[in-house]
């Protein structure tokens, strides 16, 4: 799992996903700089993310159900802090 310095929103995303899903791999990428000045850019520098996550809970789940599990784990962050998130969710054997 990536350990580079993260802003508070990225750190909270990582914390919640680690606690809820116990992933074997997790990478939270802040894409906000690519969206500066676009809709949803709140000026915080943390509004757009990509999450790459591998965990056992995704085995046998559809892409939609995997995204639902991630969104559920993130809860209010998805409404309050995150404008957009790309989710790349895989089971360990994929």
C-alpha positions in Angstrom: 0.0 0.0 0.0 1.2 3.4 -0.9 2.5 5.5 2.0 3.3 8.9 0.5 2.1 12.0 2.2 -1.6 12.6 1.7 -4.0 15.4 2.4 -6.7 15.0 5.0 -9.4 13.8 2.6 -7.2 11.2 0.9 -6.0 10.0 4.4 -9.6 9.6 5.5 -10.5 7.7 2.4 -7.6 5.4 3.0 -8.4 4.9 6.7 -12.1 4.1 6.1 -11.3 1.6 3.3 -8.7 -0.1 5.4 -11.0 -0.4 8.4 -14.1 -1.5 6.4 -12.7 -3.8 3.7 -9.2 -4.9 4.9 -7.7 -4.7 1.4 -4.6 -6.6 0.4 -3.7 -3.6 -1.9 -4.9 0.0 -1.8 -3.8 3.1 -3.6 -5.6 6.4 -3.2 -4.6 8.8 -6.0 -5.5 12.5 -5.8 -6.5 13.6 -9.3 -7.7 17.0 -8.3 -4.9 19.0 -10.0 -6.2 17.6 -13.3 -9.6 19.1 -12.6 -8.5 22.6 -11.4 -11.1 25.2 -12.5 -13.6 22.5 -13.6 -17.0 21.8 -12.1 -16.6 20.3 -8.7 -13.2 21.8 -8.0 -13.8 23.4 -4.6 -10.3 24.9 -4.3 -9.3 22.5 -1.6 -7.0 20.4 -3.8 -8.9 17.3 -2.7 -12.1 16.8 -4.7 -11.3 14.2 -7.4 -9.8 10.8 -6.7 -9.0 7.4 -8.1 -9.1 4.4 -5.8 -7.3 1.2 -6.7 -8.3 -1.5 -4.3 -8.0 -5.3 -4.1 -9.8 -7.2 -1.4 -11.3 -10.6 -0.7 -14.8 -9.0 -0.2 -14.9 -8.4 -4.0 -14.6 -12.1 -4.9 -17.7 -13.1 -6.9 -19.1 -9.6 -6.8 -20.2 -7.6 -9.9 -18.5 -4.3 -10.7 -21.5 -2.4 -9.4 -21.6 -4.3 -6.1 -17.9 -3.6 -5.6 -18.4 0.1 -6.1 -21.3 0.0 -3.7 -19.1 -1.6 -1.1 -16.5 1.1 -1.5 -19.1 3.9 -1.5 -20.7 2.5 1.7 -17.3 2.3 3.4 -16.7 6.0 2.5 -20.2 7.1 3.7 -20.6 10.8 4.1 -17.3 11.6 2.4 -18.9 10.9 -0.9 -21.5 13.7 -0.3 -19.5 16.2 1.7 -15.9 16.1 0.5 -15.5 14.1 -2.8 -16.8 15.4 -6.1 -15.7 12.5 -8.2 -14.1 9.1 -7.7 -12.9 6.5 -10.2 -13.0 3.1 -8.5 -10.8 0.2 -9.7 -11.9 -2.7 -7.5 -10.5 -6.2 -7.9 -10.6 -9.5 -6.1 -7.2 -11.0 -5.1 -7.2 -13.6 -7.9 -7.8 -11.0 -10.7 
